[in-house]
Amino acid sequence: MEKHELFRMTWKEIEDVFARDPVVLIPMGSTEQQGPHDPTGDYRLAEVLASDVCGRTGTYCTTTLPFGCSEYFRPFPGTISVSQDTMYSALNDICQSFFEHGVSRLIFFCGHAGNGPVLDRISRKIRLEKGHIIPTIDLWQQIPLQVKLDVFGGNNPSGHGGEPLSSIYAYLFEDETRMDLFTEEKTNKEALGFEIRGVAKAAIKDTDIEFSLYYNMDDISPEGVMGTPRLASKENGKLLYECVRDRCCKFVEAWKKRDK
């Protein structure tokens, strides 16, 4: 059986792969709270998806980065956050290691939105200095709203600690999920003297005047949940997982055809 994960290969096997000018995925996620019911290691979802996508597209993936920029989740035990500078340096070194062996067709395979600003910085730096273009595909943004509505019976329970990850966790790691620890949604409407409009957005009460305010998640929800996991199921997770996988495969196939 052909291997597609570089970390399962010897260096001689990798040498043969690199000679074929491969597309290589760099998967990443985070280790952070996902509500009281889901495991903290969401990087494993990106890892499973990367292996699946590579096997279906004839591409390869490297070791998944398990930590991400998760500053707003630091108040919760189990969250391990790295700074943007640390993430930037790690990605720069990882990419350089591929460039040194003639591999430049890289894709950032991202399962954590908090890494976005760093991926923008490092991609632009590499393009400016090396001429290589590295795209990012955001895994959990691949599910269209209509798919969510169809899966959840007209509802859209999206949000951190809610969907789509709660159902995908139930599908991939059913034995590790703990819905018995989830009691109710507890979401604050106000914090720090203003209306909450998002993790980084607030408004003056009873107005439409919005501004950036950088909340921690426990300002918003003591349980770390936005959205709801109440509709989570293994069956829903399978549908959502396959949607993400198939759309990622289409993107990777399209990128493979792109001229360098």
MOSUL-V54719 format. One record per pair of residues at least 4 apart in sequence whose C-alpha atoms are under 7 Angstrom apart, sorted by sequence separation. I is the first residue (numbers start at 1). J is the second residue. If there is no record, write none. Layout:
i = (I:I)
j = (J:J)
This chain:
i = (9:10:11:12:13:14:15:18:34:43:44:45:46:47:48:49:50:51:52:53:54:55:70:82:83:84:85:86:87:88:89:90:91:92:93:94:95:96:98:99:115:116:117:118:119:120:121:122:123:124:125:126:127:138:143:144:145:146:147:148:149:150:152:158:159:162:163:164:165:166:167:168:169:170:173:190:191:197:198:203:215:217:218:221:232:233:234:235:236:237:238:239:240:241:242:243:244:245:246:247:248:249:250:251:252:253:254:9:17:34:54:74:82:98:99:126:127:149:157:158:161:169:190:191:196:197:203:204:34:54:73:98:126:127:149:157:158:189:190:196:197:203:204:218:33:54:74:149:170:189:195:196:203:217:6:32:148:169:194:195:202:203:31:32:194:195:201:202:31:51:71:123:194:195:201:202:30:31:50:70:123:194:201:202:30:31:69:200:201:29:30:67:68:69:200:201:29:67:68:69:200:28:67:69:199:200:199:29:47:199:28:199:27:27:27:43:108:110:107:108:109:110:111:104:106:107:108:109:110:111:191:107:108:109:110:111:88:92:188:187:188:84:88:187:24:25:26:31:186:23:24:25:26:28:29:30:31:186:22:23:24:25:27:28:29:30:186:26:27:28:29:30:32:40:29:33:185:32:33:185:70:33:69:5:32:33:69:4:32:68:31:32:31:4:4:6:4:5:6:7:4:5:6:7:4:5:161:162:166:170:171:161:162:170:171:46:160:161:162:163:167:160:161:162:163:166:167:171:159:160:161:162:167:170:171:43:159:161:158:167:168:157:158:167:168:157:168:168:164:152:24:25:26:27:28:29:21:23:24:25:26:27:28:29:30:22:23:24:25:26:27:28:29:25:18:151:143:143:142:139:142:34:35:34:38:39:39:38:37:38:37:37:72:73:75:37:72:73:36:37:72:36:36:35:35:34:35:53:57:53:49:53:57:23)
j = (13:14:15:16:17:18:19:22:38:47:48:49:50:51:52:53:54:55:56:57:58:59:74:86:87:88:89:90:91:92:93:94:95:96:97:98:99:100:102:103:119:120:121:122:123:124:125:126:127:128:129:130:131:142:147:148:149:150:151:152:153:154:156:162:163:166:167:168:169:170:171:172:173:174:177:194:195:201:202:207:219:221:222:225:236:237:238:239:240:241:242:243:244:245:246:247:248:249:250:251:252:253:254:255:256:257:258:14:22:39:59:79:87:103:104:131:132:154:162:163:166:174:195:196:201:202:208:209:40:60:79:104:132:133:155:163:164:195:196:202:203:209:210:224:40:61:81:156:177:196:202:203:210:224:14:40:156:177:202:203:210:211:40:41:203:204:210:211:41:61:81:133:204:205:211:212:41:42:61:81:134:205:212:213:42:43:81:212:213:42:43:80:81:82:213:214:43:81:82:83:214:43:82:84:214:215:215:46:64:216:46:217:46:47:50:66:134:136:134:135:136:137:138:132:134:135:136:137:138:139:219:136:137:138:139:140:118:122:220:220:221:118:122:221:59:60:61:66:221:59:60:61:62:64:65:66:67:222:59:60:61:62:64:65:66:67:223:64:65:66:67:68:70:78:68:73:225:73:76:228:114:78:114:51:78:79:115:51:79:115:79:80:80:54:55:60:59:60:61:62:60:61:62:63:61:62:224:225:229:233:234:225:226:234:235:111:225:226:227:228:232:226:227:228:229:232:233:237:226:227:228:229:234:237:238:111:227:229:227:236:237:227:228:237:238:228:240:241:240:231:105:106:107:108:109:110:103:105:106:107:108:109:110:111:112:105:106:107:108:109:110:111:112:109:103:236:243:244:244:244:247:160:161:161:166:176:177:177:177:178:178:179:215:216:218:181:216:217:181:182:217:182:223:223:224:224:225:245:249:248:245:249:253:256)
